[in-house]
């Protein structure tokens, strides 16, 4: 056998983190009986994936196909929309159960406005209340990557935000006031889907026909904002967005007047992009770190490698100005860096417990680089 002066034993352990879509939509709605349906017409409760709006209208004529087509009309818009048919006497609860397993981030009920019947009627949850419960529950218990938001519209011409109350006032919901004959919820969902999670939805164009509200109606929807004084207020917000046509934007297009979620309560996420960014960054960290489970050692070198894995996710986000800054703190690493002889009994016990229980705690603090929503300028002529 030849003497090998340089011995190379290659091993391959390549790892690419799984990625998560941010703009897939599920639309639940009725299908109209045309008398001569296609052989592959949508069946009740069976999810169908669409990438072509014409195909959606063919397989799901009626509310379902029209709403899917309207979502695809947005530019930028979604690349994938799932459709789930309900019967003429719709069982939205069962349809939402079918949607729970789908890889979607936005859920819409086709052409179902929020009113007393679809909200909470006689103590029982209506269709939109079921949607709000679905997005809350699946986001909390549906598994990694299943976090999602619901989008619903008020009845045409309604400018009363008080209808969003109780369980409906969720930061996992997006509500929109409109004056359109089309499905404004599907249109807004398509607009949200077309933008990256960190992009604010304020003044993003919606491809729909909707005459603007009056200034007094907008104030009712938004609440009063303080524009003068030493500390002018930011967006007020009562949990409902509206469609508007700003005179400062050429073209007379229709735009989202704000980017609120359905809840402005303390401790909740007030803006759509915050919810979506938290979901996105959380999944990126989990997808990157899954390879460390069962492999990384609870040691100084192991925990430093853990910090490096987290930095590989957060550094690109900071460079892209999604995050303004971040800080990673692993209390156990600080103890392992100390001279073993200088450890107190309590610190030694913490290290032993970590080794015995095989659990490491880390704190990642990020500063989110939010977008400007209000700009106050003091213009002084001299």
N, C-alpha and C positions, 0 to 999 in steps of 0.2 A: 504493500500500500504506500502511495506517495505521501511523503511528509508534508503536512499542511502548515505552513508558517503563519498564515492568517486564517482563522477559523470563524466563519460566519454561519450562525444558525438562525435564519430569519423566522420570525413569527408575525402573523397578521392579526391585529386586534383593532381594526378600524371601527370607529363609532360615529355615526351621524345622528344628532338629536332629531326626534320626530318633530314635524312642524304642524301648526294648527292654523286652519283657515280663519279669517276674521270677517268674512262677508257672505257666508252661505245663509240662505233664507228658507224657512218652511212656511208655506201658505196653506191654510185649511179653509175649505169652502165648498159650496154646492156646485153641482154640475147640472146644466139644463138638458132635458130630454129633447133631442132634436128630431126624434122619430126614426132616424136612420143613423144611429151612432156607429163610429168605427169599431172594428173588431177588438182593438186594444184600448177602448175607452177606459178612463180611470174608474177603478172599483172602490167602493166604500171602505175606508180604513187602510188602504194599501198605499204606502208612500211611493211616488214616482219622481225620479230625478229629471229635471229639464235643464238644458243649456240653450234651447231655442224657443223663443216666445211663440212662434207659429205652431210648433209642435205642441206646446202647452194648450193653445186655443183649440187645436184639433182633438187632442185626447181628453181635454177637460173643458168643453164649451160651457159658457155661463160665467158665474161669478169667479170660480176658481181660475179658469184660464185667463179671464180678463185681468184679474189682479196680478197673476204671475207675469203677464205681458207688460203691465204697467211698471212692475218692479224692474223688468229688463229694459224698459224704455229709458231709465235714468243713465246719465253719463257724467262721471263714471258710475257703473252699476255693478250688480253681482255677476259672477260667472256661473253660479249654480243656484237653482231654486228648486226646492222640493215641493210637490203638491200632494195634499191628502184630501180626498173627497169625503164629504159627509152627506148623509141622507137628507131628504127634504124636511124631515123632522130631526134636525141635527143633534147628534150626541158628541158635543165638543170635548167632553171629558175623555172619551175613548180615543178620539182622534189625537188629542194632546198626548195621551199615553203612547201612541204610535210614534209621535214626533220625538219623544224623550230619548230614544236611542239614536237619533240621527245626528250627523255632524253638522249642526247648524248653530248660528250665533244670533239669529233674529227670527222671531215667530210672529205671524200675522194671521188674523181671522179675516177672510175675504169679505169685504163689503159689510162688515158688522160694526156699526157705530156704538159708542158708549152712551147709553141712556139708562133709564131706571130699570128696564128689563134686562139689559146685558150686564149691568152692574150687579148690585145686590138687591134682589126683589123678594120681599116677604121673608127675609132672613136666609134665603138660599142664594148661592153664587150663580150669577148669570154667566154668559159666554166670556165677557171680558174679565170678570172676576176669576173665572177658571184659568184664563190665560195668565193673569197676574200670579196666581198661585203656582201655576206650572213653572214659570220662569224662575220664581223664587226657590221652589223646592228642587228642581233639577240642577240649578246653579250651586246649591248647597250639598246635595246628596247624589247627583247624577254621575259622578266619576270625573276623572281628570279630562279637561277639554270640553266638557259639556255645558260650561257656563254660557248663558244666553240672555237676551233682552226681548221683551215683547213690545210691539208697536200697535197702537190703537188710535182711532180718530173719534172726535166728538161728532155729534150730528151736524149736518150741514148748517152753517150760519150760527151755531151756538158759540157764545163767548163767555160761558159761565164755568170757571175752573172749579167751583165748589163741588161739582159732580165727582171729582177725583178725591175720594176720601176713604178712610178706613184702610182695608187691605189693598185697595186700588192704588193708594199712595205709596208705591214701591219704587225704589231707585233702579229696579230692574225693568221698569216700564217706561215707555215714551208715548206721550199723548200729543196729538196735534189738532188744533182748531183750524177749520177750513171753510171755504164756500164753493166747493167743487161738487160736480155730479159724479165724479170718479172716486175710486178708492184711494183716499189720501194716505191712509196708513200703509198700503202697499207701496205707494210712490215714495214716501219718506223712508220706509225700510230699504228700498232700492238705493236711495241716496246715501244712507248710512253705510250700507254694505260696500259701496264703491270707494269709500275713503278708509285709509289706515286708522287703526284704533285711536292713535293720539291726536288725530285731526279734529278740531272743534267743528261742531255742526252748525254753528252760527253763520248765517248768510251763505249757506251752500244751496245751490240751485236744485229745484225740484221740477221735473218735467211734468207739469199738470196745469190745467186751467182752473184758476181760483181767484176771483176778484178779491182785492184787499179789504181788510177790516178797517173800520174808522179808528181814528186816534183814541177815542173814548173806549171803544171795544178792546183795543190793544192794552190800554191801561188797566182795564178790568181783568184781562187775562194775565198780565205781567205783574200787576201791583205797582205801587208808587215808588219811584226812585228819587233820591235826593241829589240834585245836580249842582247845588251851590254849597258854600261853607268850606271850612278848612279841610274836611274829610268827606268828599262826595262818595255816595254809596255805589256799590257795584250792582250787578243785575239783581233785581228783586226776586221774581220767580214765584209762581204759585203752582208749579208742577205741570203746566200745559204750554206747549209751543204753539206757534201760529204761522200761517203762510202769509207772506207779504211781498210787495213789489216796491223796493226802495227806489226813490227818484234819483239817488246818486249813482245807481248802477245802470249803465246804458243797456238798452234792449228790452226793457219792460218784462223781464223774466219773473218767475215766481221763486221765492227763496224762503228758507226757514228763518223765522224771526228770532229764534233763540235755539239753544242746544240743551234744554233742561231735561232731566229725568222726571219721573212722576213724584219725586219726594224732595222737598227742600228742608226737611226736619233736621235738627242738629244731629251730627253723627252719621248722616246719610250722604251719599254721593250726589251732588246737585246737578252735575253735568254729564252728558252722555259719554264724552271722551274719557272721563275719569274711570267710569265703570269698565269700558272696553280696554283701556290701558292696563288697569289692574289685572283683568283677566288675562291679557296678552303676556305681560311680564311674569305673572305667576306661572303660567304654563311654560314659558321659555325656561325659567329656572328649574322647574320640575323635570322637563325633558332633558336638560343638560345634566342634571345631578343624578338621574336614575342609574347611570352607569357606576356611580360611586357606591351605591348601596350593595353591601356584601363584598366589596373589594377594598375600599379605602380603610386604612387603619386609624384607630384613635390614638394618634401620636402627633408629635410636632410636625413632622414632615407630611403626615396624612392630612392634618387639618389645614396646613398651608396649601396643599394641593386643592383642598376643598374651596379655600378662598380664591384660588386661581380659576377654578371652574366657574364660580359665581361672577368673577370679574370678566370672564370671556363672554358672558351674557350681557352684563350691564355696561361695559365699556363701549360697545357699538351703539347702544341706545343713548349714551351720554354724548358721543360724537355726533349722532344724528339730532341732538338737541331735544330728544324725547324726554330725557332726564337732565335736570340741571346739575345734580350731584348725587352721590350715594356714599354710604359708609357701611362696611361689613364688620360686625363684631362677634367673635366667638369667645365667650368667657372662659371656656375650658382651655383654649389655646394660650390665653394669658397665664393660666396656672402652669401649663406644661412648659412655658418659656422660663419660668422661675427656677432658681437653684433648688433642687429637691430638698436640700438641707434647710432651706429657709421657709418651707411650706408650713403653715399652721395645721393643726389637726383637722380643722374644718376643711381646709383646702385639699389636704390629702384624701379626706373622705369623699370630696366631690369628684376627684380623679378616679378613685376606686369605684364609686357608684357608676360613673360613665362607662368604665371598662366592664363592669358587671352587667349593667342594664343595656349596654350597647346603644346608647342614645346620646346624640350631640345636639346642643341647642345653638342656634345662630340667629343673630338679629341683623336684618338688612334694612337700612333706613334710606329711602330715596326721596329726593326733592324733585317733584314733577314740574316740568317747564310748561306751565299753562299758557294758553293763548289769550291775547287781549280781547276783551268783550266790551269794554267801555273806555273811551279816551276823552279826558277832560283837558281842554287847552285854555289857558288864560292868555288871550290876545290883547296886547297893550300897544296902542299907538301913541307916539310921542312927536 
